[in-house]
């Protein structure tokens, strides 16, 4: 019987990157051509690390002429996102199509519904001049209770106001913002169907397991080639695949709300390097004591993080569930 | 005393309604999070419920186990907040 290795930060590192890439690309090729019987791949590219690695893998698997990168900016996207996506496409020799999502989102009432919910909590918020984001103020390390979101408004006069979001406003902001991922998914499938291609999804392991994706939004794709990789491992692949350094060095953002927001303050509450190794420890049955010793936290802090992981897995099951089909 | 009983019943009934649990399964000592009664949206609903029904505003630094681990601790939290307001 093999003995479990002592817990260490290095456990998460990929042993043979070349082999991992070769397994993914072989599988991608087989899935696109033989299982899905499609001629190529559509990848939504945002200038982020996950979509960049996914595009690079798709090119390696299928060839650059069988991959199209779709860039889908909207009102709240940063200019960096588009520029980095273009850099990426140029590097890998991939055709890009830009689709401005703002008119569709205005049609859905995405911004109007979302801003109305923010104003219900912070009445002075003026979407024309002010910016806002939603964030978690509590630390995952010393909290056994679930996190609660705040809306933080950055006013044009450089003052800020932050208020805890009540249920109704929180749900309305999330539901309205999710139009972004869902309309992008529709656009990706438009191009996929118009070219007889498959849609390749970009969520990584944390996003899938912790439910940091939108059901039938970025969670809607034909294949998820990096859904089993920790973010740290996605970065390892990025280096190996020679993804542009500007993309590798960029802090992961949500690019969803008007004010700048990292994935850490929106959802994870810890830097991804730490989150990865803690998740590995939890998932592989290491005790809070063993993990705490290696990571320099107290066992109680690690135990709180583990409680949160378990809760997130359980409460986001709904997102990973396929439709329930009745049979006779 | 009557107020405490009423508040306890209001909270039990609210928790039963939003968690689809039988009201008899929820006592004032049930550990709302440790026993898995509440998820994160449940917690948010509870905060909204006590704000709307007991007229108190919950602050970020009050979101801790001492104030929210059971109905008993929520009642004690409400009472402390009301005393400060009065």
Interface residues (C-beta under 8 A of the other chain):
Chain A: X137 X138 X143 X144 X145 X146 X147 X148 X150 X164 X165 X166 X167 X168 X170 X311 X314 X315
Chain B: X33 X34 X36 X38 X39 X40 X41 X43 X44 X45 X47 X48 X51 X58 X59 X60 X63 X64 X65 X68
